């Protein structure tokens, strides 16, 4: 890259940075850096609600997994010879 491209490239970069920082995305990034999103009480309440729902779903998934394991054990169990002889 020659010295004749440094000026226009620098100007283009500065203009792009200015547009991004003045946009909604730039403001959101700045708020995130300042920690503004962490102090939002509505956001904190929503996060806590999602955490409690996740905890409930994990409990339900554990219960379903235990039931599946039980059903698999029943299905893979070999029949006892005495029961087979009674039904034949």
C-alpha positions as CSV (number, residue, x, y, z in Angstrom):
1,X,0.0,0.0,0.0
2,X,1.5,3.3,-1.1
3,X,1.5,6.6,0.6
4,X,-1.1,7.9,-1.8
5,X,-3.7,5.5,-0.3
6,X,-3.1,6.3,3.3
7,X,-4.9,9.7,3.2
8,X,-8.2,8.5,1.6
9,X,-8.2,5.2,3.6
10,X,-7.8,7.1,6.8
11,X,-10.5,9.6,5.9
12,X,-12.9,6.7,5.0
13,X,-12.1,4.9,8.3
14,X,-12.8,8.1,10.3
15,X,-16.1,8.7,8.6
16,X,-17.1,5.1,9.1
17,X,-16.3,5.2,12.8
18,X,-18.2,8.5,13.2
19,X,-21.3,7.0,11.6
20,X,-21.2,3.8,13.7
21,X,-20.7,5.6,17.0
22,X,-23.6,7.9,16.3
23,X,-26.0,5.0,15.3
24,X,-28.2,2.9,17.6
25,X,-25.6,0.1,17.5
26,X,-22.9,2.5,18.5
27,X,-24.9,3.8,21.5
28,X,-25.7,0.2,22.5
29,X,-22.1,-0.7,22.4
30,X,-21.2,2.3,24.5
31,X,-23.9,1.5,27.0
32,X,-22.6,-2.0,27.3
33,X,-19.1,-0.8,27.9
34,X,-20.3,1.6,30.6
35,X,-22.3,-1.2,32.2
36,X,-25.6,0.6,31.6
37,X,-27.4,-2.6,30.6
38,X,-26.5,-4.4,33.8
39,X,-28.3,-1.8,35.9
40,X,-31.7,-2.1,34.1
41,X,-34.2,-3.5,36.6
42,X,-36.5,-4.9,33.9
43,X,-33.6,-6.7,32.3
44,X,-32.5,-8.1,35.7
45,X,-36.0,-9.3,36.5
46,X,-36.3,-11.0,33.1
47,X,-32.9,-12.7,33.5
48,X,-34.0,-14.0,37.0
49,X,-37.3,-15.3,35.5
50,X,-35.4,-17.1,32.8
51,X,-33.0,-18.6,35.3
52,X,-35.9,-20.0,37.4
53,X,-37.6,-21.4,34.3
54,X,-34.3,-23.0,33.3
55,X,-34.0,-24.6,36.7
56,X,-37.5,-26.0,36.4
57,X,-36.9,-27.4,32.9
58,X,-33.7,-29.0,34.1
59,X,-35.6,-30.8,36.9
60,X,-38.2,-32.0,34.4
61,X,-35.5,-33.2,32.0
62,X,-33.9,-35.1,34.8
63,X,-37.2,-36.8,35.7
64,X,-37.8,-37.7,32.0
65,X,-34.3,-39.1,31.7
66,X,-34.8,-41.3,34.8
67,X,-38.1,-42.6,33.4
68,X,-36.5,-43.3,30.1
69,X,-33.7,-45.3,31.8
70,X,-36.3,-47.3,33.7
71,X,-38.3,-48.1,30.6
72,X,-35.1,-49.1,28.8
73,X,-34.2,-51.5,31.7
74,X,-37.6,-53.0,31.5
75,X,-37.5,-53.5,27.8
76,X,-34.0,-55.1,27.8
77,X,-34.7,-57.4,30.8
78,X,-34.7,-61.1,29.8
79,X,-37.8,-63.0,30.7
80,X,-37.6,-65.4,33.5
81,X,-37.9,-69.1,32.5
82,X,-40.6,-69.8,35.0
83,X,-42.9,-67.1,33.6
84,X,-42.3,-68.3,30.1
85,X,-43.3,-71.9,31.0
86,X,-46.5,-70.7,32.7
87,X,-47.7,-68.8,29.6
88,X,-46.8,-71.5,27.0
